[in-house]
Amino acid sequence: MENNDKKTGLEIAVIGMAGKFPGAGNIDELWENLKLGVESIVSFTEQELLEAGVDGDLLKEPEYVKSLGF
C-alpha cells in the first residue's frame, strides 16, 4: 500500500511536563517511583496527629487531610 500523505514540515509535536511531586525532584524520578511502586504519601492516625500537636477540633473538620507527601 502506498502512502500518499505529503509532508509539510509541520508534523512536529513539542510535549513538556512540569510539576512538583512528593518524593521526586523531577519528572524522571516521578516515573521511576511509579514504575517501582514507591509510595510517597504517608497517612497519619488521629492519635499520631494529636501527639504531633494538631488541634483536636481541626481533626474533626471533614476537609482536613491526614496525609503528607514527602
All heavy atoms as a GROMACS GRO file, in nm:
protein
  533
    1MET      N    1   0.085  -0.117   0.000
    1MET     CA    2   0.000   0.000   0.000
    1MET      C    3   0.089   0.123   0.000
    1MET      O    4   0.183   0.132   0.077
    1MET     CB    5  -0.092  -0.004   0.121
    1MET     CG    6  -0.185   0.112   0.129
    1MET     SD    7  -0.296   0.085   0.268
    1MET     CE    8  -0.440   0.157   0.207
    2GLU      N    9   0.056   0.219  -0.080
    2GLU     CA   10   0.137   0.340  -0.098
    2GLU      C   11   0.087   0.451  -0.005
    2GLU      O   12  -0.032   0.471   0.010
    2GLU     CB   13   0.124   0.385  -0.244
    2GLU     CG   14   0.230   0.482  -0.284
    2GLU     CD   15   0.221   0.510  -0.434
    2GLU    OE1   16   0.198   0.415  -0.511
    2GLU    OE2   17   0.234   0.626  -0.470
    3ASN      N   18   0.182   0.524   0.056
    3ASN     CA   19   0.147   0.636   0.143
    3ASN      C   20   0.155   0.764   0.062
    3ASN      O   21   0.262   0.808   0.025
    3ASN     CB   22   0.242   0.641   0.263
    3ASN     CG   23   0.201   0.748   0.362
    3ASN    OD1   24   0.115   0.831   0.334
    3ASN    ND2   25   0.263   0.747   0.477
    4ASN      N   26   0.039   0.825   0.034
    4ASN     CA   27   0.034   0.946  -0.046
    4ASN      C   28   0.029   1.074   0.038
    4ASN      O   29   0.008   1.182  -0.015
    4ASN     CB   30  -0.089   0.943  -0.139
    4ASN     CG   31  -0.074   0.837  -0.246
    4ASN    OD1   32   0.037   0.812  -0.293
    4ASN    ND2   33  -0.183   0.775  -0.285
    5ASP      N   34   0.046   1.061   0.170
    5ASP     CA   35   0.046   1.179   0.256
    5ASP      C   36   0.168   1.264   0.224
    5ASP      O   37   0.280   1.216   0.222
    5ASP     CB   38   0.050   1.141   0.404
    5ASP     CG   39  -0.077   1.071   0.448
    5ASP    OD1   40  -0.181   1.088   0.381
    5ASP    OD2   41  -0.072   1.001   0.550
    6LYS      N   42   0.144   1.392   0.199
    6LYS     CA   43   0.255   1.484   0.172
    6LYS      C   44   0.299   1.547   0.303
    6LYS      O   45   0.217   1.590   0.384
    6LYS     CB   46   0.213   1.591   0.073
    6LYS     CG   47   0.186   1.535  -0.065
    6LYS     CD   48   0.160   1.645  -0.163
    6LYS     CE   49   0.137   1.581  -0.299
    6LYS     NZ   50   0.119   1.680  -0.404
    7LYS      N   51   0.428   1.550   0.324
    7LYS     CA   52   0.484   1.611   0.444
    7LYS      C   53   0.495   1.762   0.423
    7LYS      O   54   0.533   1.809   0.317
    7LYS     CB   55   0.622   1.552   0.476
    7LYS     CG   56   0.622   1.402   0.490
    7LYS     CD   57   0.540   1.358   0.609
    7LYS     CE   58   0.544   1.208   0.623
    7LYS     NZ   59   0.445   1.153   0.708
    8THR      N   60   0.459   1.837   0.528
    8THR     CA   61   0.463   1.983   0.519
    8THR      C   62   0.575   2.044   0.603
    8THR      O   63   0.601   2.163   0.593
    8THR     CB   64   0.331   2.043   0.569
    8THR    OG1   65   0.318   2.016   0.708
    8THR    CG2   66   0.213   1.988   0.492
    9GLY      N   67   0.637   1.964   0.690
    9GLY     CA   68   0.736   2.017   0.781
    9GLY      C   69   0.675   2.064   0.912
    9GLY      O   70   0.745   2.110   1.001
   10LEU      N   71   0.543   2.052   0.922
   10LEU     CA   72   0.474   2.093   1.043
   10LEU      C   73   0.432   1.974   1.128
   10LEU      O   74   0.353   1.987   1.219
   10LEU     CB   75   0.351   2.177   1.007
   10LEU     CG   76   0.378   2.304   0.927
   10LEU    CD1   77   0.248   2.371   0.885
   10LEU    CD2   78   0.465   2.400   1.008
   11GLU      N   79   0.487   1.857   1.099
   11GLU     CA   80   0.447   1.734   1.169
   11GLU      C   81   0.528   1.714   1.297
   11GLU      O   82   0.569   1.605   1.329
   11GLU     CB   83   0.466   1.612   1.079
   11GLU     CG   84   0.390   1.612   0.950
   11GLU     CD   85   0.456   1.695   0.841
   11GLU    OE1   86   0.573   1.729   0.852
   11GLU    OE2   87   0.387   1.727   0.745
   12ILE      N   88   0.548   1.819   1.371
   12ILE     CA   89   0.627   1.812   1.494
   12ILE      C   90   0.537   1.842   1.613
   12ILE      O   91   0.458   1.934   1.611
   12ILE     CB   92   0.743   1.913   1.491
   12ILE    CG1   93   0.837   1.879   1.376
   12ILE    CG2   94   0.818   1.913   1.623
   12ILE    CD1   95   0.944   1.983   1.353
   13ALA      N   96   0.553   1.763   1.716
   13ALA     CA   97   0.482   1.788   1.841
   13ALA      C   98   0.586   1.813   1.950
   13ALA      O   99   0.676   1.734   1.969
   13ALA     CB  100   0.395   1.669   1.878
   14VAL      N  101   0.571   1.924   2.018
   14VAL     CA  102   0.658   1.953   2.132
   14VAL      C  103   0.574   1.930   2.257
   14VAL      O  104   0.471   1.992   2.276
   14VAL     CB  105   0.710   2.098   2.127
   14VAL    CG1  106   0.793   2.128   2.250
   14VAL    CG2  107   0.788   2.121   1.998
   15ILE      N  108   0.620   1.837   2.339
   15ILE     CA  109   0.545   1.799   2.458
   15ILE      C  110   0.634   1.822   2.579
   15ILE      O  111   0.750   1.784   2.580
   15ILE     CB  112   0.502   1.652   2.451
   15ILE    CG1  113   0.415   1.630   2.328
   15ILE    CG2  114   0.430   1.611   2.578
   15ILE    CD1  115   0.382   1.487   2.299
   16GLY      N  116   0.578   1.884   2.678
   16GLY     CA  117   0.654   1.908   2.801
   16GLY      C  118   0.569   1.878   2.922
   16GLY      O  119   0.448   1.873   2.915
   17MET      N  120   0.636   1.856   3.034
   17MET     CA  121   0.565   1.828   3.157
   17MET      C  122   0.647   1.886   3.271
   17MET      O  123   0.768   1.870   3.275
   17MET     CB  124   0.547   1.678   3.176
   17MET     CG  125   0.466   1.641   3.296
   17MET     SD  126   0.434   1.462   3.294
   17MET     CE  127   0.370   1.440   3.457
   18ALA      N  128   0.580   1.952   3.360
   18ALA     CA  129   0.646   2.006   3.479
   18ALA      C  130   0.552   1.993   3.596
   18ALA      O  131   0.431   1.984   3.580
   18ALA     CB  132   0.682   2.153   3.456
   19GLY      N  133   0.607   1.990   3.714
   19GLY     CA  134   0.523   1.982   3.833
   19GLY      C  135   0.607   1.956   3.955
   19GLY      O  136   0.726   1.932   3.948
   20LYS      N  137   0.540   1.959   4.068
   20LYS     CA  138   0.601   1.925   4.196
   20LYS      C  139   0.533   1.799   4.246
   20LYS      O  140   0.410   1.793   4.253
   20LYS     CB  141   0.583   2.039   4.296
   20LYS     CG  142   0.662   2.164   4.260
   20LYS     CD  143   0.641   2.272   4.360
   20LYS     CE  144   0.724   2.240   4.483
   20LYS     NZ  145   0.723   2.348   4.582
   21PHE      N  146   0.613   1.699   4.277
   21PHE     CA  147   0.558   1.570   4.316
   21PHE      C  148   0.626   1.522   4.443
   21PHE      O  149   0.748   1.531   4.455
   21PHE     CB  150   0.578   1.468   4.205
   21PHE     CG  151   0.526   1.513   4.072
   21PHE    CD1  152   0.609   1.570   3.978
   21PHE    CD2  153   0.392   1.500   4.043
   21PHE    CE1  154   0.560   1.613   3.856
   21PHE    CE2  155   0.341   1.543   3.921
   21PHE     CZ  156   0.425   1.600   3.828
   22PRO      N  157   0.551   1.469   4.539
   22PRO     CA  158   0.614   1.419   4.660
   22PRO      C  159   0.710   1.305   4.630
   22PRO      O  160   0.679   1.216   4.552
   22PRO     CB  161   0.496   1.371   4.745
   22PRO     CG  162   0.376   1.373   4.660
   22PRO     CD  163   0.407   1.452   4.537
   23GLY      N  164   0.826   1.313   4.689
   23GLY     CA  165   0.924   1.205   4.675
   23GLY      C  166   1.000   1.205   4.545
   23GLY      O  167   1.076   1.111   4.518
   24ALA      N  168   0.981   1.308   4.463
   24ALA     CA  169   1.051   1.313   4.335
   24ALA      C  170   1.097   1.456   4.307
   24ALA      O  171   1.018   1.549   4.315
   24ALA     CB  172   0.959   1.265   4.222
   25GLY      N  173   1.224   1.469   4.276
   25GLY     CA  174   1.280   1.600   4.247
   25GLY      C  175   1.257   1.646   4.104
   25GLY      O  176   1.276   1.762   4.072
   26ASN      N  177   1.217   1.554   4.018
   26ASN     CA  178   1.192   1.588   3.878
   26ASN      C  179   1.102   1.481   3.816
   26ASN      O  180   1.066   1.382   3.881
   26ASN     CB  181   1.325   1.602   3.801
   26ASN     CG  182   1.409   1.478   3.810
   26ASN    OD1  183   1.362   1.367   3.786
   26ASN    ND2  184   1.536   1.494   3.846
   27ILE      N  185   1.069   1.501   3.690
   27ILE     CA  186   0.977   1.409   3.621
   27ILE      C  187   1.035   1.269   3.609
   27ILE      O  188   0.964   1.170   3.625
   27ILE     CB  189   0.940   1.464   3.481
   27ILE    CG1  190   0.874   1.601   3.492
   27ILE    CG2  191   0.853   1.367   3.404
   27ILE    CD1  192   0.744   1.602   3.567
   28ASP      N  193   1.166   1.259   3.580
   28ASP     CA  194   1.227   1.126   3.567
   28ASP      C  195   1.216   1.048   3.698
   28ASP      O  196   1.186   0.928   3.697
   28ASP     CB  197   1.374   1.138   3.526
   28ASP     CG  198   1.390   1.187   3.383
   28ASP    OD1  199   1.299   1.162   3.301
   28ASP    OD2  200   1.493   1.250   3.353
   29GLU      N  201   1.239   1.115   3.810
   29GLU     CA  202   1.226   1.048   3.940
   29GLU      C  203   1.081   1.009   3.967
   29GLU      O  204   1.055   0.903   4.024
   29GLU     CB  205   1.277   1.138   4.052
   29GLU     CG  206   1.427   1.155   4.052
   29GLU     CD  207   1.475   1.248   4.161
   29GLU    OE1  208   1.399   1.277   4.256
   29GLU    OE2  209   1.591   1.293   4.151
   30LEU      N  210   0.986   1.093   3.926
   30LEU     CA  211   0.846   1.058   3.942
   30LEU      C  212   0.813   0.929   3.868
   30LEU      O  213   0.753   0.837   3.925
   30LEU     CB  214   0.755   1.171   3.890
   30LEU     CG  215   0.607   1.135   3.877
   30LEU    CD1  216   0.544   1.114   4.012
   30LEU    CD2  217   0.533   1.240   3.798
   31TRP      N  218   0.852   0.919   3.741
   31TRP     CA  219   0.822   0.799   3.662
   31TRP      C  220   0.892   0.677   3.721
   31TRP      O  221   0.835   0.568   3.724
   31TRP     CB  222   0.860   0.818   3.516
   31TRP     CG  223   0.774   0.918   3.447
   31TRP    CD1  224   0.816   1.029   3.380
   31TRP    CD2  225   0.630   0.920   3.439
   31TRP    NE1  226   0.707   1.099   3.332
   31TRP    CE2  227   0.592   1.035   3.366
   31TRP    CE3  228   0.530   0.837   3.487
   31TRP    CZ2  229   0.460   1.068   3.341
   31TRP    CZ3  230   0.397   0.870   3.461
   31TRP    CH2  231   0.364   0.984   3.389
   32GLU      N  232   1.016   0.695   3.769
   32GLU     CA  233   1.087   0.583   3.830
   32GLU      C  234   1.014   0.536   3.956
   32GLU      O  235   0.996   0.416   3.977
   32GLU     CB  236   1.230   0.625   3.863
   32GLU     CG  237   1.320   0.510   3.902
   32GLU     CD  238   1.344   0.409   3.790
   32GLU    OE1  239   1.328   0.443   3.671
   32GLU    OE2  240   1.375   0.294   3.823
   33ASN      N  241   0.968   0.630   4.038
   33ASN     CA  242   0.891   0.594   4.157
   33ASN      C  243   0.764   0.520   4.121
   33ASN      O  244   0.727   0.422   4.186
   33ASN     CB  245   0.858   0.719   4.239
   33ASN     CG  246   0.978   0.776   4.312
   33ASN    OD1  247   1.083   0.713   4.321
   33ASN    ND2  248   0.963   0.896   4.362
   34LEU      N  249   0.696   0.566   4.017
   34LEU     CA  250   0.573   0.500   3.973
   34LEU      C  251   0.602   0.357   3.927
   34LEU      O  252   0.529   0.263   3.961
   34LEU     CB  253   0.506   0.580   3.862
   34LEU     CG  254   0.444   0.713   3.904
   34LEU    CD1  255   0.398   0.790   3.781
   34LEU    CD2  256   0.328   0.691   3.999
   35LYS      N  257   0.709   0.340   3.848
   35LYS     CA  258   0.745   0.206   3.800
   35LYS      C  259   0.778   0.112   3.915
   35LYS      O  260   0.744  -0.006   3.910
   35LYS     CB  261   0.865   0.214   3.705
   35LYS     CG  262   0.836   0.272   3.570
   35LYS     CD  263   0.950   0.255   3.472
   35LYS     CE  264   1.084   0.289   3.528
   35LYS     NZ  265   1.193   0.291   3.429
   36LEU      N  266   0.846   0.166   4.018
   36LEU     CA  267   0.889   0.082   4.130
   36LEU      C  268   0.783   0.068   4.238
   36LEU      O  269   0.803  -0.005   4.334
   36LEU     CB  270   1.017   0.141   4.191
   36LEU     CG  271   1.139   0.145   4.099
   36LEU    CD1  272   1.254   0.218   4.167
   36LEU    CD2  273   1.181   0.004   4.059
   37GLY      N  274   0.672   0.139   4.224
   37GLY     CA  275   0.566   0.133   4.324
   37GLY      C  276   0.600   0.204   4.453
   37GLY      O  277   0.549   0.168   4.559
   38VAL      N  278   0.686   0.306   4.446
   38VAL     CA  279   0.724   0.382   4.564
   38VAL      C  280   0.606   0.465   4.612
   38VAL      O  281   0.546   0.539   4.534
   38VAL     CB  282   0.845   0.475   4.533
   38VAL    CG1  283   0.875   0.566   4.651
   38VAL    CG2  284   0.967   0.393   4.495
   39GLU      N  285   0.572   0.452   4.739
   39GLU     CA  286   0.462   0.530   4.797
   39GLU      C  287   0.521   0.652   4.864
   39GLU      O  288   0.603   0.641   4.955
   39GLU     CB  289   0.386   0.445   4.899
   39GLU     CG  290   0.270   0.518   4.963
   39GLU     CD  291   0.166   0.564   4.863
   39GLU    OE1  292   0.098   0.480   4.804
   39GLU    OE2  293   0.154   0.686   4.845
   40SER      N  294   0.483   0.770   4.818
   40SER     CA  295   0.538   0.895   4.870
   40SER      C  296   0.436   0.973   4.952
   40SER      O  297   0.460   1.088   4.986
   40SER     CB  298   0.589   0.981   4.754
   40SER     OG  299   0.695   0.916   4.688
   41ILE      N  300   0.324   0.912   4.981
   41ILE     CA  301   0.221   0.975   5.063
   41ILE      C  302   0.208   0.893   5.192
   41ILE      O  303   0.193   0.772   5.188
   41ILE     CB  304   0.084   0.979   4.992
   41ILE    CG1  305   0.094   1.048   4.857
   41ILE    CG2  306  -0.021   1.045   5.081
   41ILE    CD1  307   0.125   1.195   4.862
   42VAL      N  308   0.217   0.962   5.305
   42VAL     CA  309   0.203   0.896   5.435
   42VAL      C  310   0.072   0.941   5.497
   42VAL      O  311   0.043   1.061   5.500
   42VAL     CB  312   0.321   0.934   5.527
   42VAL    CG1  313   0.304   0.874   5.664
   42VAL    CG2  314   0.453   0.891   5.466
   43SER      N  315  -0.006   0.847   5.547
   43SER     CA  316  -0.130   0.878   5.619
   43SER      C  317  -0.105   0.860   5.768
   43SER      O  318  -0.037   0.766   5.809
   43SER     CB  319  -0.243   0.787   5.573
   43SER     OG  320  -0.272   0.811   5.437
   44PHE      N  321  -0.161   0.952   5.847
   44PHE     CA  322  -0.143   0.951   5.991
   44PHE      C  323  -0.273   0.920   6.062
   44PHE      O  324  -0.380   0.959   6.017
   44PHE     CB  325  -0.092   1.088   6.038
   44PHE     CG  326   0.040   1.126   5.977
   44PHE    CD1  327   0.045   1.212   5.868
   44PHE    CD2  328   0.158   1.076   6.028
   44PHE    CE1  329   0.166   1.246   5.811
   44PHE    CE2  330   0.280   1.111   5.972
   44PHE     CZ  331   0.284   1.195   5.863
   45THR      N  332  -0.261   0.853   6.176
   45THR     CA  333  -0.379   0.830   6.259
   45THR      C  334  -0.409   0.958   6.336
   45THR      O  335  -0.323   1.047   6.349
   45THR     CB  336  -0.354   0.716   6.360
   45THR    OG1  337  -0.253   0.757   6.453
   45THR    CG2  338  -0.313   0.588   6.290
   46GLU      N  339  -0.530   0.968   6.387
   46GLU     CA  340  -0.565   1.084   6.469
   46GLU      C  341  -0.475   1.094   6.590
   46GLU      O  342  -0.434   1.203   6.630
   46GLU     CB  343  -0.713   1.080   6.508
   46GLU     CG  344  -0.804   1.113   6.393
   46GLU     CD  345  -0.947   1.140   6.436
   46GLU    OE1  346  -0.973   1.158   6.557
   46GLU    OE2  347  -1.033   1.147   6.346
   47GLN      N  348  -0.442   0.980   6.650
   47GLN     CA  349  -0.355   0.980   6.768
   47GLN      C  350  -0.216   1.036   6.733
   47GLN      O  351  -0.161   1.116   6.808
   47GLN     CB  352  -0.342   0.838   6.826
   47GLN     CG  353  -0.264   0.832   6.955
   47GLN     CD  354  -0.330   0.912   7.067
   47GLN    OE1  355  -0.452   0.915   7.078
   47GLN    NE2  356  -0.250   0.980   7.147
   48GLU      N  357  -0.162   0.996   6.620
   48GLU     CA  358  -0.031   1.049   6.578
   48GLU      C  359  -0.037   1.200   6.557
   48GLU      O  360   0.056   1.272   6.595
   48GLU     CB  361   0.014   0.981   6.448
   48GLU     CG  362   0.054   0.836   6.466
   48GLU     CD  363   0.081   0.765   6.335
   48GLU    OE1  364   0.007   0.789   6.236
   48GLU    OE2  365   0.175   0.685   6.331
   49LEU      N  366  -0.146   1.247   6.499
   49LEU     CA  367  -0.159   1.390   6.475
   49LEU      C  368  -0.176   1.467   6.605
   49LEU      O  369  -0.118   1.574   6.623
   49LEU     CB  370  -0.275   1.416   6.379
   49LEU     CG  371  -0.252   1.363   6.237
   49LEU    CD1  372  -0.381   1.364   6.158
   49LEU    CD2  373  -0.145   1.445   6.167
   50LEU      N  374  -0.254   1.412   6.698
   50LEU     CA  375  -0.271   1.477   6.828
   50LEU      C  376  -0.136   1.484   6.900
   50LEU      O  377  -0.101   1.588   6.957
   50LEU     CB  378  -0.373   1.401   6.912
   50LEU     CG  379  -0.518   1.414   6.869
   50LEU    CD1  380  -0.606   1.313   6.944
   50LEU    CD2  381  -0.568   1.556   6.888
   51GLU      N  382  -0.060   1.376   6.897
   51GLU     CA  383   0.072   1.374   6.961
   51GLU      C  384   0.168   1.472   6.894
   51GLU      O  385   0.261   1.522   6.958
   51GLU     CB  386   0.130   1.233   6.958
   51GLU     CG  387   0.056   1.138   7.050
   51GLU     CD  388   0.100   0.994   7.036
   51GLU    OE1  389   0.194   0.964   6.960
   51GLU    OE2  390   0.038   0.906   7.101
   52ALA      N  391   0.146   1.501   6.767
   52ALA     CA  392   0.230   1.597   6.694
   52ALA      C  393   0.187   1.741   6.718
   52ALA      O  394   0.250   1.834   6.669
   52ALA     CB  395   0.228   1.565   6.544
   53GLY      N  396   0.074   1.759   6.790
   53GLY     CA  397   0.030   1.893   6.824
   53GLY      C  398  -0.083   1.950   6.740
   53GLY      O  399  -0.116   2.067   6.751
   54VAL      N  400  -0.143   1.867   6.657
   54VAL     CA  401  -0.256   1.914   6.576
   54VAL      C  402  -0.378   1.929   6.668
   54VAL      O  403  -0.406   1.842   6.749
   54VAL     CB  404  -0.287   1.816   6.461
   54VAL    CG1  405  -0.410   1.860   6.383
   54VAL    CG2  406  -0.166   1.804   6.368
   55ASP      N  407  -0.448   2.039   6.654
   55ASP     CA  408  -0.566   2.067   6.736
   55ASP      C  409  -0.675   1.964   6.708
   55ASP      O  410  -0.706   1.932   6.592
   55ASP     CB  411  -0.617   2.208   6.704
   55ASP     CG  412  -0.733   2.248   6.791
   55ASP    OD1  413  -0.849   2.220   6.751
   55ASP    OD2  414  -0.709   2.306   6.898
   56GLY      N  415  -0.736   1.912   6.815
   56GLY     CA  416  -0.840   1.810   6.803
   56GLY      C  417  -0.961   1.858   6.723
   56GLY      O  418  -1.022   1.780   6.650
   57ASP      N  419  -0.997   1.986   6.737
   57ASP     CA  420  -1.110   2.039   6.660
   57ASP      C  421  -1.080   2.039   6.510
   57ASP      O  422  -1.169   2.016   6.428
   57ASP     CB  423  -1.145   2.181   6.707
   57ASP     CG  424  -1.208   2.182   6.846
   57ASP    OD1  425  -1.269   2.080   6.884
   57ASP    OD2  426  -1.195   2.284   6.915
   58LEU      N  427  -0.955   2.065   6.476
   58LEU     CA  428  -0.916   2.065   6.335
   58LEU      C  429  -0.932   1.925   6.276
   58LEU      O  430  -0.974   1.909   6.161
   58LEU     CB  431  -0.772   2.113   6.320
   58LEU     CG  432  -0.716   2.122   6.180
   58LEU    CD1  433  -0.799   2.217   6.094
   58LEU    CD2  434  -0.571   2.167   6.183
   59LEU      N  435  -0.901   1.824   6.354
   59LEU     CA  436  -0.912   1.686   6.306
   59LEU      C  437  -1.057   1.647   6.276
   59LEU      O  438  -1.081   1.554   6.198
   59LEU     CB  439  -0.855   1.589   6.409
   59LEU     CG  440  -0.703   1.597   6.430
   59LEU    CD1  441  -0.661   1.502   6.541
   59LEU    CD2  442  -0.629   1.567   6.302
   60LYS      N  443  -1.151   1.716   6.336
   60LYS     CA  444  -1.293   1.687   6.313
   60LYS      C  445  -1.346   1.748   6.184
   60LYS      O  446  -1.454   1.712   6.138
   60LYS     CB  447  -1.376   1.737   6.431
   60LYS     CG  448  -1.345   1.665   6.560
   60LYS     CD  449  -1.421   1.726   6.676
   60LYS     CE  450  -1.376   1.661   6.807
   60LYS     NZ  451  -1.431   1.728   6.924
   61GLU      N  452  -1.269   1.840   6.126
   61GLU     CA  453  -1.311   1.904   6.000
   61GLU      C  454  -1.305   1.802   5.887
   61GLU      O  455  -1.201   1.737   5.868
   61GLU     CB  456  -1.220   2.023   5.968
   61GLU     CG  457  -1.230   2.137   6.066
   61GLU     CD  458  -1.364   2.207   6.059
   61GLU    OE1  459  -1.424   2.211   5.951
   61GLU    OE2  460  -1.406   2.257   6.165
   62PRO      N  461  -1.412   1.787   5.810
   62PRO     CA  462  -1.413   1.688   5.702
   62PRO      C  463  -1.311   1.718   5.592
   62PRO      O  464  -1.268   1.628   5.521
   62PRO     CB  465  -1.556   1.691   5.648
   62PRO     CG  466  -1.621   1.811   5.707
   62PRO     CD  467  -1.541   1.855   5.825
   63GLU      N  468  -1.271   1.844   5.578
   63GLU     CA  469  -1.176   1.881   5.474
   63GLU      C  470  -1.030   1.859   5.516
   63GLU      O  471  -0.940   1.871   5.434
   63GLU     CB  472  -1.193   2.028   5.434
   63GLU     CG  473  -1.328   2.061   5.372
   63GLU     CD  474  -1.434   2.094   5.477
   63GLU    OE1  475  -1.397   2.118   5.595
   63GLU    OE2  476  -1.552   2.093   5.443
   64TYR      N  477  -1.007   1.831   5.645
   64TYR     CA  478  -0.870   1.813   5.692
   64TYR      C  479  -0.812   1.684   5.637
   64TYR      O  480  -0.870   1.576   5.651
   64TYR     CB  481  -0.865   1.812   5.845
   64TYR     CG  482  -0.724   1.808   5.898
   64TYR    CD1  483  -0.648   1.924   5.904
   64TYR    CD2  484  -0.665   1.690   5.939
   64TYR    CE1  485  -0.518   1.922   5.950
   64TYR    CE2  486  -0.534   1.687   5.985
   64TYR     CZ  487  -0.461   1.803   5.991
   64TYR     OH  488  -0.332   1.801   6.036
   65VAL      N  489  -0.698   1.695   5.573
   65VAL     CA  490  -0.632   1.578   5.513
   65VAL      C  491  -0.528   1.526   5.610
   65VAL      O  492  -0.438   1.600   5.649
   65VAL     CB  493  -0.567   1.615   5.378
   65VAL    CG1  494  -0.495   1.496   5.318
   65VAL    CG2  495  -0.673   1.669   5.281
   66LYS      N  496  -0.538   1.401   5.647
   66LYS     CA  497  -0.449   1.342   5.745
   66LYS      C  498  -0.333   1.269   5.678
   66LYS      O  499  -0.292   1.162   5.720
   66LYS     CB  500  -0.527   1.245   5.834
   66LYS     CG  501  -0.640   1.314   5.910
   66LYS     CD  502  -0.728   1.215   5.982
   66LYS     CE  503  -0.844   1.291   6.043
   66LYS     NZ  504  -0.956   1.207   6.073
   67SER      N  505  -0.281   1.330   5.574
   67SER     CA  506  -0.172   1.270   5.496
   67SER      C  507  -0.069   1.377   5.463
   67SER      O  508  -0.097   1.497   5.468
   67SER     CB  509  -0.227   1.210   5.367
   67SER     OG  510  -0.324   1.113   5.394
   68LEU      N  511   0.049   1.329   5.425
   68LEU     CA  512   0.159   1.419   5.389
   68LEU      C  513   0.240   1.356   5.278
   68LEU      O  514   0.271   1.236   5.282
   68LEU     CB  515   0.249   1.442   5.511
   68LEU     CG  516   0.377   1.521   5.489
   68LEU    CD1  517   0.344   1.667   5.459
   68LEU    CD2  518   0.466   1.511   5.611
   69GLY      N  519   0.273   1.436   5.180
   69GLY     CA  520   0.364   1.391   5.075
   69GLY      C  521   0.505   1.429   5.116
   69GLY      O  522   0.530   1.538   5.163
   70PHE      N  523   0.598   1.335   5.104
   70PHE     CA  524   0.736   1.365   5.143
   70PHE      C  525   0.830   1.348   5.028
   70PHE      O  526   0.802   1.291   4.929
   70PHE     CB  527   0.779   1.278   5.262
   70PHE     CG  528   0.780   1.131   5.231
   70PHE    CD1  529   0.897   1.070   5.189
   70PHE    CD2  530   0.667   1.054   5.242
   70PHE    CE1  531   0.899   0.934   5.160
   70PHE    CE2  532   0.668   0.918   5.214
   70PHE     CZ  533   0.785   0.859   5.173
   0.00000   0.00000   0.00000
